């Protein structure tokens, strides 16, 4: 059976980069009728916060990405200790005591000599007395996994055949000096114990994957099928990492982005398939094909979410947005008519606030200098009682009186009444405006 996982760290809110990983693993599991595990990577007690665990679940639920079970790495520390003991017993785990400064000097020396900046395994030459002395002087050391210095090969689900020379990679640190288990060890043990069959993650993890394959094999297990998706950039190809804090799922939700707009974009972004708005997660599952994705950096522009969200809103019925419209202050007797008028003219749901403010309070008129006399002549012709026929009657009267027609007639009137150059059909909008006749033009 197919088993996938999403393993976020509860040290902050998940963002679009995290979502891409979560979504791919979710879709693979669902398409194969398998299991999708939400695995909370909370082995760092200082940075992990329960509020972020709750937030991660809330964001995934909002998107409709349901999980089959939750695992917490903080509950599995005994299993990681067991795996560490097993590595020690087979001579694949050793303690190292270099300080960060010493490691940095070693890397610089290797680079100056034209060599890869790989840990030199000096700790392997330490005697028991040396280790005891260093523990006294410096405290406990870190624990490194001893890689077999051979080529590590696998067929990646996106990148194709990959081969990494383990001699060009430092023996990974799996346990810090303070005893904290690091991601690499926890992930290997979890993937092995939980029978994870497929892992999709960012291409920045390719080297980690190579080391983890060796670690998994050392435990006598079979490695999952790995795939590494491209990393996101900004719309101009700029690094997105510094902006990810403003691209959290929570912030996009607060800005009124529709869940299916976000999912539809992320399920196709970076693939050879066109981005198409889907109406349900089932449609996303049916159309998902990991082989269609490429390795090139993928441009993400949050503005691309706006037309997709607008399409979602155009097909959204009043009942689904009733509470949000009430929160904007729209009276119950006007709410349905209000939604019918504005839903084709908003990109995100939060824009209902601005439209209701316009209808309730009016807007500063936009009157070009060349239209000033025209507007002064036209406004007194607007009937006191306004209904669905008023716009047609009013524009006909103004046309007869001024000789204006077409865009030269309609646009100045729209701008004078709404303060905007575009918007809903004026015949439907006029009856909802509350203050037109009270204005001075």
C-alpha positions in Angstrom: 0.0 0.0 0.0 1.2 3.5 -0.8 2.1 5.5 2.3 3.2 9.2 2.2 3.8 11.8 4.8 4.1 15.5 5.4 6.5 16.4 8.2 6.4 20.1 9.1 8.2 21.6 12.0 5.9 23.5 14.4 8.2 26.5 14.5 6.1 28.8 12.4 3.1 28.9 10.0 3.2 26.8 6.9 3.7 28.7 3.6 3.4 28.0 -0.1 6.7 26.2 -0.2 5.5 23.8 2.5 2.1 23.5 0.8 3.7 22.2 -2.4 5.3 19.4 -0.5 2.2 18.6 1.5 0.0 18.6 -1.6 2.1 16.4 -3.7 2.4 13.7 -1.0 -1.4 14.0 -0.3 -2.3 13.6 -4.0 0.0 10.6 -4.4 -1.6 8.8 -1.4 -5.1 9.6 -2.4 -4.6 8.6 -6.1 -3.3 5.2 -5.0 -5.9 4.7 -2.3 -3.1 4.8 0.3 -2.3 6.5 3.6 -1.3 10.1 4.2 0.5 10.8 7.5 0.8 14.2 9.1 4.0 13.9 11.0 4.9 16.7 13.4 8.7 17.3 13.5 8.9 18.6 17.0 12.2 17.2 18.3 13.4 20.8 19.0 11.8 21.6 22.3 13.0 25.2 22.3 11.5 26.2 19.0 8.5 23.9 18.7 5.3 25.6 19.8 1.9 23.9 20.3 0.2 26.9 18.8 1.9 26.2 15.5 0.9 22.5 15.7 -2.7 23.7 15.9 -2.2 26.2 13.1 -0.7 23.6 10.8 -3.8 21.4 11.3 -6.2 24.4 10.8 -4.5 25.4 7.6 -4.5 21.9 6.1 -8.2 21.5 7.1 -9.1 24.8 5.5 -7.5 23.5 2.3 -9.2 20.1 2.6 -6.0 18.2 2.9 -7.1 15.5 5.3 -4.7 13.1 6.9 -5.2 9.5 8.0 -3.2 9.8 11.2 -1.0 12.1 13.2 2.4 11.2 14.5 4.6 13.3 16.7 8.4 12.8 16.7 8.6 14.0 20.3 6.7 10.8 21.2 9.3 8.6 19.5 12.6 9.6 21.1 13.1 6.0 22.4 12.9 4.7 18.8 15.6 7.2 17.8 17.8 6.1 20.7 17.4 2.5 19.7 18.4 3.3 16.1 21.4 5.2 17.4 22.5 2.2 19.5 22.2 0.0 16.4 24.4 2.3 14.4 27.0 2.3 17.2 26.9 -1.5 17.4 27.7 -1.8 13.7 30.5 0.8 13.9 28.5 3.4 11.9 28.1 6.0 14.6 30.9 8.1 16.2 31.3 11.1 18.5 33.0 14.2 17.3 34.1 17.2 19.3 35.2 20.0 16.9 33.9 23.5 17.6 32.0 25.4 14.9 35.1 27.6 14.5 37.4 24.6 14.0 35.0 23.1 11.5 34.9 26.5 9.6 38.7 26.6 9.5 38.9 23.1 8.1 36.4 23.9 5.4 38.3 27.0 4.4 41.6 25.1 4.2 40.0 22.4 2.1 38.5 25.0 -0.3 41.9 26.7 -0.6 43.4 23.4 -1.6 40.7 22.8 -4.2 39.0 20.0 -2.3 35.4 19.6 -1.3 34.6 21.0 2.2 33.9 17.6 3.7 34.4 16.6 7.3 37.8 14.9 7.5 36.7 12.3 10.1 39.4 13.3 12.5 37.2 12.1 15.3 37.7 8.5 14.2 41.3 8.6 15.3 40.5 9.7 18.9 41.3 7.2 21.6 39.0 6.6 24.5 41.3 8.8 26.7 41.2 11.6 24.0 37.4 11.4 24.1 37.2 11.5 27.9 39.5 14.5 28.0 37.5 16.4 25.3 34.3 15.7 27.2 35.8 17.1 30.3 37.0 20.2 28.4 34.1 20.8 26.0 31.2 18.6 27.1 29.6 15.9 25.1 30.2 15.9 21.3 27.9 15.5 18.4 27.2 12.1 16.9 27.9 11.5 13.2 26.8 8.7 10.9 29.8 7.1 9.1 29.0 6.9 5.4 30.3 4.2 3.2 32.3 6.2 0.7 30.7 4.8 -2.4 28.3 6.1 -5.0 24.7 6.3 -3.9 22.3 5.9 -6.8 18.5 6.1 -7.2 15.9 6.9 -9.8 14.2 10.1 -8.7 10.5 10.5 -9.5 11.1 14.0 -11.0 14.8 14.4 -11.6 15.4 10.9 -13.1 18.5 8.8 -12.4 20.7 10.4 -9.8 24.2 9.4 -8.5 26.0 11.1 -5.6 29.5 10.1 -4.4 29.3 9.7 -0.7 33.0 10.7 -0.4 31.9 14.2 -1.5 29.5 14.5 1.4 30.2 15.0 5.1 29.2 12.3 7.6 25.9 13.8 8.8 25.4 14.9 12.4 22.4 13.0 13.7 22.5 14.0 17.4 23.6 17.3 18.7 25.9 17.8 21.7 22.9 18.7 23.9 21.2 15.3 22.9 18.7 16.7 20.5 17.8 14.3 17.7 18.1 16.0 14.3 15.7 15.6 11.4 17.9 13.2 9.4 17.9 10.5 12.0 14.2 11.0 13.1 13.0 11.0 9.4 14.9 7.8 8.6 13.6 5.9 11.6 10.0 7.2 11.0 10.0 6.4 7.3 11.3 2.9 8.1 8.9 2.2 11.0 5.9 3.7 9.3 6.4 1.9 6.0 6.6 5.1 4.0 6.7 4.2 0.3 7.0 7.6 -1.4 8.6 10.8 -0.3 8.3 14.1 -2.3 10.2 17.1 -1.1 12.2 20.0 -2.3 15.3 19.7 -4.5 17.4 21.2 -1.7 17.1 17.8 0.0 18.8 15.8 -2.7 22.1 15.4 -0.7 20.1 14.5 2.4 18.3 11.8 0.4 21.6 10.3 -0.6 22.7 10.0 3.1 19.3 8.8 4.2 19.3 6.0 1.7 22.5 4.7 3.2 21.1 5.1 6.7 17.9 3.2 5.8 19.8 0.4 4.2 22.0 0.2 7.3 18.8 -0.5 9.3 18.0 -3.4 7.0 15.1 -1.6 5.4 14.1 -0.6 1.8 14.2 3.1 1.0 11.1 4.9 -0.2 10.7 6.1 -3.8 12.1 9.6 -3.6 11.1 12.6 -5.8 12.4 16.2 -5.5 10.3 19.0 -6.8 11.8 22.3 -8.0 12.1 25.2 -5.6 9.9 28.3 -5.9 11.2 31.7 -7.0 9.5 35.0 -7.2 7.9 36.1 -10.5 11.2 37.6 -11.7 13.2 34.6 -10.8 14.3 36.1 -7.5 14.8 34.0 -4.4 11.5 33.5 -2.6 12.9 32.4 0.7 13.0 35.9 2.2 9.3 36.4 1.4 7.9 33.1 2.5 7.0 34.6 5.9 4.5 36.8 4.0 3.2 33.9 1.9 1.9 31.8 4.8 -1.3 29.9 4.1 -2.8 31.8 7.0 -2.0 35.2 5.4 -3.3 34.1 2.0 -6.5 32.9 3.6 -6.8 36.3 5.5 -6.5 38.1 2.1 -9.5 36.1 0.8 -7.7 33.6 -1.5 -10.0 30.7 -2.2 -8.7 27.2 -1.2 -9.4 25.7 -4.6 -7.6 28.6 -6.3 -4.5 27.9 -4.3 -4.6 24.2 -4.7 -5.3 24.3 -8.4 -2.3 26.6 -8.9 0.1 24.6 -6.7 -1.0 21.2 -8.2 0.2 22.3 -11.7 2.8 25.0 -11.1 6.1 23.8 -12.5 4.6 21.0 -14.6 4.0 20.8 -18.4 0.3 20.8 -17.8 -1.6 24.1 -17.9 -3.0 25.6 -14.7 -6.7 25.0 -14.6 -9.2 25.8 -11.9 -10.6 22.7 -10.4 -13.9 22.5 -8.6 -13.0 19.8 -6.2 -10.0 17.9 -4.7 -11.2 14.8 -6.4 -10.5 16.5 -9.7 -7.0 17.5 -8.5 -6.4 13.9 -7.6 -7.6 12.5 -10.9 -5.4 14.9 -12.9 -2.2 14.7 -10.9 0.8 13.3 -12.6 4.2 13.6 -10.9 6.1 12.7 -14.1 4.9 16.0 -15.6 7.0 18.1 -13.3 10.4 19.4 -14.2 13.6 20.4 -12.4 13.9 24.1 -13.3 13.2 26.7 -10.6 9.5 27.5 -10.6 8.1 31.0 -10.6 5.4 31.7 -8.1 3.4 35.0 -8.4 0.7 35.4 -5.8 -1.2 37.6 -8.2 -1.9 34.5 -10.3 -4.2 33.5 -7.4 -6.5 36.5 -8.0 -8.2 35.5 -11.3 -8.5 31.9 -10.0 -10.2 33.1 -6.9 -12.4 35.4 -8.9 -13.6 32.4 -10.9 -14.3 30.5 -7.7 -16.3 33.4 -6.3 -18.3 33.8 -9.5 -19.7 30.3 -9.0 -20.2 30.7 -5.2 -23.8 30.8 -4.0 -25.1 33.2 -1.4 -25.4 30.6 1.3 -21.7 29.9 1.2 -20.8 33.6 1.9 -23.8 34.7 4.0 -21.8 35.0 7.2 -19.0 37.0 5.5 -21.5 39.4 3.9 -23.2 39.9 7.3 -19.8 40.6 8.8 -19.3 43.4 6.3 -22.5 45.0 7.6 -24.8 44.4 4.7 -28.5 44.3 6.0 -30.2 41.0 5.6 -32.9 42.4 3.3 -30.2 43.5 0.8 -27.6 40.8 1.3 -28.6 38.4 -1.5 -29.0 41.2 -4.0 -25.7 42.6 -2.9 -23.9 39.3 -3.5 -25.6 38.9 -6.9 -24.3 42.3 -7.9 -20.7 42.2 -6.6 -19.6 38.5 -7.0 -18.5 38.9 -10.6 -16.5 42.0 -9.7 -14.2 40.9 -6.9 -10.9 39.0 -6.9 -11.0 38.0 -3.3 -13.8 37.8 -0.8 -12.5 40.7 1.4 -13.4 43.1 -1.4 -17.0 42.9 -0.4 -16.2 45.4 2.4 -15.2 48.0 -0.1 -18.2 47.5 -2.3 -20.6 47.8 0.7 -18.8 50.9 1.9 -19.4 52.4 -1.6 -23.1 51.4 -1.6 -23.6 52.7 2.0 -21.5 55.8 2.1 -20.8 56.6 -1.5 -17.4 57.4 -3.0 -15.6 60.6 -4.0 -16.8 61.2 -7.6 -14.3 60.9 -10.4 -15.1 63.8 -12.8 -12.7 64.8 -15.5 -12.5 68.5 -16.3 -14.0 68.0 -19.7 -16.9 66.2 -18.2 -17.7 68.7 -15.4 -20.5 70.6 -17.2 -21.9 67.3 -18.5 -22.1 65.8 -15.0 -23.7 69.0 -13.5 -26.4 68.7 -16.2 -26.9 65.0 -15.8 -27.2 64.5 -12.1 -30.5 66.4 -11.6 -32.1 64.1 -14.1 -31.5 61.0 -11.9 -35.0 60.1 -10.5 -35.7 60.1 -6.8 -37.0 56.6 -6.8 -34.4 54.1 -8.1 -35.2 50.6 -9.4 -33.9 48.2 -12.0 -35.1 50.3 -14.9 -33.6 53.6 -13.6 -30.2 53.3 -15.3 -31.7 52.8 -18.8 -34.2 55.6 -18.2 -31.6 58.0 -16.8 -29.1 57.5 -19.6 -31.7 57.9 -22.3 -32.8 61.2 -20.8 -29.2 62.4 -20.5 -28.5 61.3 -24.0 -31.5 63.3 -25.3 -30.5 66.4 -23.3 -26.8 66.4 -24.1 -26.3 64.5 -27.3 -23.7 62.2 -25.8 -23.8 58.5 -26.5 -21.7 55.3 -26.1 -18.7 55.4 -23.8 -18.7 59.1 -23.7 -22.2 58.9 -22.1 -21.9 55.9 -19.8 -18.3 56.1 -18.5 -18.5 59.7 -17.0 -21.8 58.7 -15.3 -20.3 55.5 -13.8 -17.2 57.4 -12.6 -19.4 60.2 -11.1 -21.7 57.8 -9.3 -19.2 55.1 -8.1 -15.8 56.8 -8.1 -14.6 53.8 -10.2 -14.0 53.1 -13.8 -15.3 49.6 -13.7 -17.6 47.4 -11.7 -21.0 45.7 -11.7 -23.8 46.4 -14.2 -25.0 49.8 -13.3 -28.7 48.8 -13.8 -28.3 46.3 -10.9 -25.9 48.5 -8.8 -28.0 51.7 -8.8 -30.9 50.4 -6.7 -28.4 49.4 -4.0 -26.7 52.8 -3.7 -27.8 54.6 -0.7 -26.6 58.2 -1.1 -26.5 59.2 -4.7 -29.0 62.1 -4.5 -27.4 63.5 -1.4 -24.2 64.3 -3.2 -23.2 67.7 -4.7 -21.6 67.6 -8.1 
